[in-house]
Each structure stands twice: as C-alpha cells, then as structure tokens.
Amino acid sequence: MLIRVNESPINVEPPVTLSALLQQLNKSAVGMAVAVNQQICPRTQWDSHLLQDGDDILLFQAIAGG
C-alpha cells in the first residue's frame, strides 16, 4: 500500500502499525510525535494503530517551549 511520510511516498506491506513503520524507517521513538492525516496519534496507540492506504504520516520531534 502507498502512504506518505513527511510528504514522501513510501510503499509498505500491510498490515503495518505506526510502531512497525518507525522501526522500518529506523526512527527512534524518543521525543517523537506522530500525526496521521493531520491528527496527532498518542504514543499509547502506536502499537495498535493500523495504517491505511493513502494515509499521510507526519513525523516530528516534540519540543517544549515557552
């Protein structure tokens, strides 16, 4: 299935969860935030959130500010 990660198209074999995608991309979950189709996905759901064909994933480092 085709998804987009940070605006780049990527083919992945379903089923794939957010956690599995991060592992495939060699991304550390430390300090990482993830949005799927412009909705933040809580880290507690990464292991169970199955990606769908056409999903738009945004990976970014969460930072604190003031």
N, C-alpha and C positions, 0 to 999 in steps of 0.2 A: 504494500500500500504506500501511497505517496503522502508525506507530511512535509511541513515546512518548519525548520528550526532556525530561529533568528534570521528569517527571510531566505534561507537556503533550502531548496528542495532536497529531501532525503527519502530514499526507498527503504522501508523496513518490513520485515516479515511479521504479520500478525499471528497470534496476539502479542502485543507489547505494552508494558506498563511504563509509566514515567520513570520509575526506578530502573527498569531494564534499559530504557533509552539512555539515561545518564551513564550507565555502565558501558553501553556500546560506544558512546561518544567519549569515554574516558574523562568524564566530568566529575569532579568532587562535589558532593552534596553540601559540604561545609560552606555556610554563608550563601548558598544558592537559593534563589527564589524562582518559581516557575509559573508562567501563565499559559493557559490553554484556551485558545480562541478568546483572548483578552480578558480572561477570568483567572485570578490567582488561584492556584491549587495548593491547599495546605499540605505541608510535608507529611502529615499523618495519612494522606490519601494517595501518596505517590506509589505505594506498593500495590494498590488496588485499582488505580485509575487506568483503564484500558484506553489506549489511543485509537482514534478512528481515522479512516481515510480522509484526507483533506484537512486534518487538524493543523492549526497554526500554533506552534510552540515558541514561547519566548523564554530564554534562559538568561538570568542576570544575577549579579552579585547584590545581595541585600546589604545596604549600608545604613548606619544611623546618622542622623543629622540634627541640627538644632536651629 
